[in-house]
Amino acid sequence: MSITAHGARLCPRPFRPRFGHLGFNQLDTLPERLLAGRYRTVVDRSVDRLTVTLEAVDEQSREICARAPDSIDAIRAVAGRYRTPRGNIRVAAGIPR
């Protein structure tokens, strides 16, 4: 399955869900301490691993995507969503087997 967005082909290899983020986000304050001020690394790694046409995601786009979630409050909000059992079940249920 190939997914495209703004001229970039995403997910060049078959999508295989990984659930490591579920356990990572269960640890109070750990995601905030590890990711605050470093979210650009997460964006770069995601783009580099999932995009076939790297040139389609320019520097400005990477910076915009990294800026929004790069605060302790934003990271805490995302982690909090995964800390709820119902949230975990909804996330896992939406992934095809």
Steps between C-alpha positions, in 0.01 A plus 500: 500500500638839405389821668566837336484848648593823323691313230700285741451125508486389861541156652724345234501167681202319648371668812571296811350647816726527799366544847812623681349848529220360714738383772727803466211737562392315816804631689418828676712795385739284293367600155507867596854481636634311200319678216455865604727714285593199286184432299673596176695174532172306509372683191825450306513130583137449402537687171827325415358153571153542350549724197619370165546848352695682772515822296120527522526583872703820512680661793215741573245216517720302736545804723124570513423136583762498775405832660138427597553197726840613633392617845464321831125568507442368148704187563321444832163530324592238240650267761188540715284373219700178493491467878131422501408135447208595275731714290738207459219269400366749242848547350566125483152427362553741209810320373428228243625155589 
